[in-house]
Every structure is written in C-alpha cells, then in structure tokens.
Amino acid sequence: MTGDLLVHLSGVRKAFGTALVLEDIALDVRAGEAVALLGANGAGKTTLLKLVATVWRPSRGTLVVAGHDCRRDAEGARRHVGLIGHGSHLYEDLTARENLKFWTTLHGHPADGLRLGEALAAVELDGVGDERVRTFSAGMKRRLSLARFAVVPPRVLLLDEPSAGLDQRGRKWLEAFLQAFKTGGGAILMATHSFGRELGVADRIAILADGRIALDTGRAALSADDVLRLYALHADGDA
C-alpha cells in the first residue's frame, strides 16, 4: 500500500528552556501515506510539524526526512518538505502568477509560463492569475499556497489545519488535491481539529496528549463516531 519511509521520528523530545512540549515521540510516515495528527490546543501538534519541517531542531532523539538526518543535514531534509502553516506566506502586492514565479525561481527551477499556468489551473485559480493576492479570500490564498507545491513538488507535505478558511467547495477540492498528492508518491502529515474531509484522506490517525503520542492507529476501519470516541478517550479537551 505504501512505499519508502519518508518521515521517521524515534525518541524525539522538544523543550524550550524548562518547558517540555514533546517527549519520546515515535512516528513513521511512508510514501503514499497520510497521517492525521489530532490533539487539543497545546498538545504539541504544530511543534511536531515544525520539527519535521526543520524550522526547529529536536532537543534529542532521531528525526530523518527523505533519508536526511535533520540534526546533521537540515538543509538536505528541507529540500524535500513543503509546509503550509496558519499564515499564507504570500506577497500580497504581487499577483498570483508573480508569487509562483518568485517561489519557483527561489528554489532553483525554471519559471516558465506553461508550468505556472498548470499550477494555477491545478488549484482552480487560473482565471485570477494576474490579480493581486491582497484581493483574494482566505480560501483562495490557501489554494495559492498549495499551488507552490504543484510547481515544485515536495516529497513530504506538512499541513497545519489545512481546511482553515475553506468553504465546502474548497474542502472538497482540498481532499482531491491531497489524494492526488498521495497517489503521486508523496507523504502527508497534517495537524487538524476537523473530523471531516481531512480524515477521509488519512490512512492513520495519531493522537497527541500531554506532548506524547497516546494512540497511533489505522483509520480505514474506523467510523466518524469511532474517531470521536478515541479522541475523547485519549486527548485532552473537547473534540
């Protein structure tokens, strides 16, 4: 069902001074696989994503992304990772096309018009490619952020609350985008509070509680009610 091991964490700990955020984290994500990371606010979901993205380094433990040890070769690991966080990280006064051109050039790829047009079409923004991003809705900005990874595809896609700002149509589109990314051999790790379409994409769910993974299990055999029950059992806070 799944391929190469693209994300591997073992015994990972993260502390900021005396504040312990994550402890003894073990998690694997393979090519063609999506893992949904669930947990209450403050459980450590965003911190875990930022460790895999090499924004931060683990205090101890092993973290390997696409064969690169994140302690010894963070730059090598970073080349294979795409992170979509809470902010869009777009240039508001540039057009959608100009944003993609800048992103592509920054990553050392040719920014030819056909490639950029295909990326805009992939996220259903081809009709507004020459409009400035400051005129876009939150959902359009989210889709444009994902378009960057249609131009320069990562091997590992990290998403923090991926459906934030998306309406029902946008969430349906996101589901199709993520399914296609998996089919193409990518690995997905997403932190979410949603129990909707994101979980439809997920092959596994991992529940974080008090900085530890309380449960890591396959999702296919679980109903929505099963997931809610497991969340209530293992996670702090309300679903």
DARAUR-V387590 format. One record per backbone hydrogen bond with DSSP energy under -1.0 kcal/mol. NH is the residue of the N-H (numbers start at 1). CO is the residue of the C=O. E is the energy in kcal/mol with one decimal. If there is no record, write none. Layout:
BEGIN
NH_CO_E + NH_CO_E
END
This chain:
BEGIN
3_31_-2.6 + 6_29_-1.9 + 7_29_-2.1 + 8_64_-2.5 + 9_27_-2.5 + 10_62_-2.4 + 12_25_-2.0 + 13_60_-2.4 + 14_22_-2.2 + 16_19_-2.8 + 19_16_-2.0 + 21_14_-2.7 + 22_14_-1.9 + 23_211_-2.7 + 25_12_-2.3 + 27_9_-1.7 + 29_7_-2.2 + 31_4_-2.9 + 32_186_-1.8 + 33_30_-1.6 + 35_188_-2.6 + 36_204_-2.6 + 37_190_-3.9 + 38_206_-2.7 + 43_40_-2.0 + 48_44_-2.2 + 49_45_-2.1 + 50_46_-2.4 + 51_47_-1.8 + 52_48_-2.0 + 53_49_-2.2 + 54_51_-1.3 + 55_50_-2.1 + 56_50_-1.3 + 59_13_-2.4 + 60_13_-1.4 + 62_10_-2.8 + 64_8_-2.7 + 65_68_-2.5 + 66_6_-2.8 + 68_65_-2.1 + 70_63_-2.9 + 73_69_-3.3 + 77_73_-2.0 + 78_74_-2.6 + 79_75_-1.2 + 80_77_-1.8 + 81_78_-1.4 + 82_156_-2.6 + 84_158_-2.8 + 94_91_-1.6 + 96_131_-1.5 + 97_129_-2.8 + 99_95_-2.4 + 100_96_-2.0 + 101_97_-2.4 + 102_98_-2.5 + 103_99_-2.4 + 104_100_-2.6 + 105_101_-2.4 + 106_102_-2.6 + 107_103_-1.3 + 108_105_-1.9 + 109_104_-2.4 + 112_110_-1.0 + 116_112_-2.0 + 117_113_-2.6 + 118_114_-2.3 + 119_115_-1.8 + 120_116_-2.3 + 121_117_-2.2 + 122_118_-2.0 + 123_119_-1.0 + 124_121_-1.4 + 125_120_-3.3 + 128_125_-1.6 + 131_128_-1.8 + 133_94_-2.5 + 134_92_-2.2 + 135_132_-1.8 + 136_133_-2.2 + 141_137_-2.1 + 142_138_-2.0 + 143_139_-2.1 + 144_140_-2.4 + 145_141_-2.3 + 146_142_-1.7 + 147_143_-1.8 + 148_144_-1.0 + 149_146_-1.3 + 150_147_-1.1 + 151_147_-1.5 + 152_148_-2.3 + 155_80_-1.5 + 156_80_-2.5 + 157_187_-3.1 + 158_82_-3.5 + 159_189_-2.0 + 160_84_-2.6 + 161_191_-3.4 + 164_161_-1.8 + 166_163_-2.1 + 171_167_-2.5 + 172_168_-1.9 + 173_169_-2.2 + 174_170_-2.5 + 175_171_-2.2 + 176_172_-1.8 + 177_173_-2.4 + 178_174_-2.7 + 179_175_-2.3 + 180_176_-2.2 + 181_177_-2.0 + 182_178_-2.3 + 183_179_-2.4 + 184_180_-1.8 + 185_182_-2.3 + 186_181_-2.2 + 187_155_-2.6 + 188_33_-2.6 + 189_157_-2.3 + 190_35_-2.5 + 191_159_-2.9 + 192_37_-2.1 + 201_197_-1.1 + 202_198_-1.3 + 203_34_-3.0 + 204_34_-1.5 + 205_217_-2.7 + 206_36_-2.8 + 207_215_-2.8 + 208_38_-3.3 + 209_212_-2.8 + 212_209_-1.7 + 214_207_-2.8 + 215_207_-1.1 + 217_205_-2.4 + 219_203_-2.4 + 222_219_-2.3 + 227_223_-2.1 + 228_224_-2.1 + 229_225_-2.3 + 230_226_-2.6 + 231_227_-2.6 + 232_228_-2.5 + 233_229_-1.8 + 234_230_-2.3 + 235_231_-3.0
END
